[in-house]
Amino acid sequence: MSIEEQLNYTFKSQTLLNEALSHPSLSSEIRPAPPDNQRLEYLGDAVVELVISTHLYHRFPEFQEGVLTKLRASVVSKPALAAAARTIDLGSALFMSNGESGSGGRNRDSNLADALEAIIGAIYLDSGLEAAKEVSLQLLSNQLESLNPKRSQGNAKGELQEILQKLTPEAPSYEVISEEGPPHDRTFVCEVTWRGKPLGQGSGPSKKSAEAKAAQAALTTQIWKS
């Protein structure tokens, strides 16, 4: 199936679709370089945030800004967007350099998430907000269905471990993959993996909070099912 068939959307402008699928690495092999998808990604990021924010606002009228913000962050995180992109095999449709493709670029979370946002931005320009909203909610339906507001305030690590250990005795593991900022204001980025497979990432002012965010991201994307 083509990308348009997977999206259930037909572009009026194929130029916009091609731009959305064009990774910046093409500039290293093609002269003059075609427009890449970074500008559309910028636009699509804003559109997706608006669509998901509005959806959550109406779906959870009982929750205040803090909980809604955490829920939105889990739906529009890089791992969540990349998981959505994989459901339509977006990686195989991307235009990128041989070097980027050869180094695993077609399955890299950042490339997939960026391209998905670029596609939403392209649909917004092609047909307006309503069309972009429809496709966004369709693509992120699994992430939205798995949302649990109580989880954002509870023991995400314990819940994740309980789910995974029903499948195999192996427990998920957590690793700090980066630290940023001065000593008095550190930000830790943590990744949770299971059976060698990355499930999600999270960031926070402590290792504990970063691990909890990573577990929450994993519970939202449910990558272990793929």
N, C-alpha and C positions, 0 to 999 in steps of 0.2 A: 504493500500500500504506500502511496505517496504521502508526504507530510501533510498536504492539504486534506487528503482523505482521513488521515489520522486525527487531524484537528477538527474535522467536519466543518471546514471553512475554505472557501475558494477566494483567493486574492484577485482583486481587480487589477492590481499592479504587481506583476511578477518581479519588477525591479525592487520593490520593497521586500518581497520574500527573499530574493537573492541576497540583498544587503543584510537581512536578519540572519542569514545562514553563513555569512562570510566572517571567518575568524581573522583577527589582526595579523596573524602570522603569514597570511598570503602576501603581504608587502615584501617579504624576504625573497619571494620567488617570481612575482609577477610585476612587470613594469609596463605602463603605469599601474599602480596598485588600485584595485577596485575599492569602493567604499566598504569599510568593515562595519561590524555590527555594534560598535561601542556607543554611538549616539542613540541608536534605537534601544540599546540596553538601558541607557540612562532614562529614556522616556518610559520604557516598559516597567522599570523598577517603580516609578511613581504611580503608574496605572495599576499595577498589581497591588501595591500598598493601599491605594484608594479602594479598590474593589474588595479586598479582604477586610479592610477596616470597616467598610459599610456593611458587609455581610455579618461580621461579628457583632457590630453595634445592634443590629436588628435581631440577631439570633439569641444574644445573651443580654437582655435588657436589665437583668438583675446584677450585672457585674460592673464595677467601676473601671476607670482608665488603666490602673496598674495591671489588673488581671487581663484585660483586653489586649494591652500592649504585649504581654508575655505570650498570649495565644497567637497573636499576629506574627510575632517574631519566630515562633516555631513553624508556622505555615510557610513563611517567605524566606526561611533560612536557606543558605546554599545547598545543604544536603537535601532539604525538602524539595526545592525546585529541581535539583538534579534528579531526584527519584521520579518526579513527575515527567521530566524530559525523557527518562529511560522508558516510560510506558509507551511512548510514541517512537522509540528508537531514533531520537533526534540526532544522536552522535553520528550515525551513518550518513545523515543528510548534510552535515556541515562541510563547508569549503574551507580547507586549511592547508598549510604547507605540509610537504612530505615529512619534514622533520618533526613537526608538532604531532602529526598523525602517528608516526613511528614511535614516539615516546609515550603513547597512551593518551593522547589529547582527545580522542573521540569519546573516552569514558571518564575524563577528568571532571570532577564535580563543578569546578569553577567555570569551565567552558560550557558545560551543559546548562548550568543555571543562568549564565550570561545570555546564552542563545535563546533560552526560553523567554527571558525578559524581553529580548530584542524582538522576538516573534509577537509578543503581546503589544509591544510598542508599534510594530508594523501594522498589526490589525487595527489598532486605535487610529493610526493615520489613514488607513485604507477605508475603514467603515465606521469609525466613531466608537464612543465609549460603550454603548450597549453590546456591540459585537465583541469587543475586547473583554467585557465582563463575562459574557456567556462562555467564551473559550477559556478564560482564566478559571472560572468556577468548575468547568468540566475537567480541566487538567489537574486541578488541585482537589478534586472531590475526595480522593482517598485520605489526604491529609486533613481535610475539613471533617470528614466523618469520624476520624479517630481522635478528634479533640476531646479532651477531658479537662474542664476548668479546674476541678478539684486537684488534678495532678499537678498543675502549675504551682500549687501551694503545698503539695504533699511530698511523699517519698518516691520520687521518680526512679532513683537508683534501685530501691528495693523492688518496685513494681517491675522494672526491666529485668532484673535478675530472676525474679519469680517466673516471668513469662519464658525466658530463654532456658531456664533449667528444667522446664517441663518438656523441652525439646531434646536437651542433651545435658549431661552433668556439668559441662564446661560453663564456668561463669564468665560474664563480660569483664574486660579489663580496661583500665583508664590510664591514659598517658598525657602528660602536659607536653604539648607540641610547640608552644611558644610562650614567652613572657615579654610584656611590653610595659614601658613607663618607668618613672623613677621609683626608688625603693619604697617611698611613702605612698605611692599611688600605682601599684602594679595591677596589670590586667593579665590574667592567665587564660590561655586557650587550651582546652582539653579535648581529646578524642576518645570515644569509646569504641572498642573493637570486640568482636566475638568470632571465634574460630578463624582468626586472621582477617576478618572482613570489617572495614570501617562502617559503623552504624550511625554516627552522628558526632557533631562538634558543638561545644558551648564555651562561652567566655564569662569571666566574672572576676571580682576583686580578690578572690581566694581560690585555692585549688578545689576546695570542697564545693563552692558555688559553681565553678566551671564544670566540675564533674556532674553536678545535678542538672545543669543546663544541657550537657551532652546527652545525658540519659533521657531528658525530656524530648530532645530533638529526635533521638532514636525511636522513642515511643510514638512520635508523630509520623515519621517517615515509614517505620516498620520495614526497613530495607531487608531484614533477615528473611522476609517472606518471598523476596524476589530471587 
